[in-house]
Amino acid sequence: MARVHERIKFKWGNFSHQHSRKIVDRYGFIAVEDLHASRMLHNHCLAKSISDAAWSGFFVMLSSKAGEAGRIMVKVNPAYTSQTCSRCQYRRSGEQKLTLKDRVFVCPSCGLEIDRDLNAAKNILAAALPNLSPPPPKVKDSSDSTDTNEAGLVKKGRKSKKSGIGATIPVAQPQEAHTQRVWE
């Protein structure tokens, strides 16, 4: 029996490692709800599912991998993310509140009809974006011969066969990685 539990624990850990790595490799900006799994375990209906899913361990792996890779990860206050309309910011309250079995969010104010999880994801992203600050301006050294545009991107050129021998087509690439880790 202990061996079965050990295998299950290994599979959950492996799943968490693989998916956290996939998220960090795919996205440069990660926004998540700042969920406290220990508080959520007090709900007897969800306690077993939450502890089986090992949410807190997944978020620890995700944040450590994002930090190692230089990615930006923002934790957002989870209050009202699924109860607020992502289009008009109308917040459901009282008897209008969605229950866990309600899977579609319908806004009584603007008429938006959207999947509940997609609506919450849009609200989480909207709450996370103001936490970003623009990268500090780079002081151009007179000896620096790289040409940059107004966004701080290096203009690199590649030769165009159609435009002639000396013509270049500008290709914008980041000059250097400006990352800020925001931990709340």
N, C-alpha and C positions, 0 to 999 in steps of 0.2 A: 504494500500500500504506500509506503514511504517513497518507493521508486516512482510510482505513478504521479504523486504530488511533485516530486523533483522534476519529472519530465514536463509537467504542466507549467511549473514555474519557469523552466528554461524556455519553453515555447513563448510564454508571455513576454519574457525579457528579450528574446530574439525578435519578436514582433515589434516591440517598442523601439529597439535599436534600429531596426531596418526602416521603420516608418519615420522616426525622428530624423534619421540621416537623409531620407528621401525628401522630406520637407525642407531641411536646411540646404541641401544641394540645389533644390528647385527654386527657392524663393530667397530674395535678399532682404525682404521685410516680412516679419512674422508678427501678427497681432493675435493675442489669445485673451480669453477671459481669465481673470485672476480668481479661479475657483479654489475654494478651500474644501478639499474632499473630506477632511475630518468633520467639518460642520455638516456636510451633506449626509454623512452616515447616520445622523440622528433621525432621518426619515426612514422608518422601518420598511416602507415599500421599495425604496431604491437602494438600501444599504448593501445588500448582497451584490447587486449589479455593479455598483460603484467600486466596491472593494475588489471584485473579480477583475474589473477592467484596469485596475492599478493606474488611475489617472495621475495621481501625484508623482509616481515614478516616471511616467511618460513625460510630464512637464519638466521634471528635473533633467532628464536626458535631453529633451529638446532645448532647454535653456543652456545647458553646458555645451552642447554641440554648436548651437548658434554663436555662443561666445568664442569658442575655439575657431570657428570659421569666419569670424568678424562680421556676422550678420546682425541686423537690427531686430531685436525682439522687444515688443511692448506688451505689457500686461494691462488690461483694461478692467475697470470696475464692472462687474457683471450685472449690476442693478438695472432692471428695465430693458435689457437688450432685446428680449423677445416680446416685450409689451409695447414697444415704441415703433411707430411707422417709420420706415427708412426713407420715405419720400417727403412727408410733411411734418414729421416729428410729433404726431399726435400720440399721446400715451393712454393706453387702456387702463382703466382702474375700476374698482368695485366689482359689480357683476359682469362687466365687459371683459375682465381679465381672462386670458387664455389659460386653459388647463393643460396638463401634459398630454392628454389625448387629442387636443386640437392641433392638427398638423398644418393648417392653412391660416395665414394671417390675412384678415380682411379689414381694411381701415374704414371706419365709418365716416371719416372726415373727407378723404380724397378718393376713396373707392379702390385703392390698390389691393390687389389680390395676389398674394405671393406665398411661397412655401415658408413656413415659420422659421426654419433653420437658415434659409437664405436671407430672410429679413434680419435675423439676429446677426449673421455674418457681416452684412452691410453696416449695421449699427456699430459693431465692434471695430470695423475698419475706420468708420467715420470718427469714432472716439479715439482711436490710436493715432491717426494722422496728425492732429495738432501737437502731439508729443515730440514730433520730429523737429529738429532745428536744421536750418540750411548749413552746409559745410562752410568752414571759415574761408574767407577769400584768400587765394594764393597770391603772394607777392611775387611778381615776375622779376627774376634776376636778369640783368642786362646780358649776362653770358648765356642765359637759357635761350636756345634757338627754336624751341618748340612753339608752334603757333597754336593758340587756344582761342576758342570762341567765348561768347558771353556767359555760357553755362559752365565754364571751367573745363570743357572737354577738349582733348587734344585733337587737332585736325590732322589726320594722316591722309596721305594721298596714295592712290594706286594708279598705275598707268592705264590709260584707256586706249584700246586698239582703234576705236572709231575716231577719237578726237585728235589723234596725232601722237607723235613720239613724246613730246614734252608735257602733254596735258595730264592733269591729275583730276581724279574724282574725289572730293572730300568724304572721308569716313570718320564720323565722330566716335571716339572711344574714351572711356574714363581715364583721366590723367593719373589719378591715384585713388585708392579706395578710401573714401571718407565714411566711416561708420561710427555710429553712436549707439551704445547699448543702454537702453532705458529699462531700469528695473524698479518696480514699485513695490 
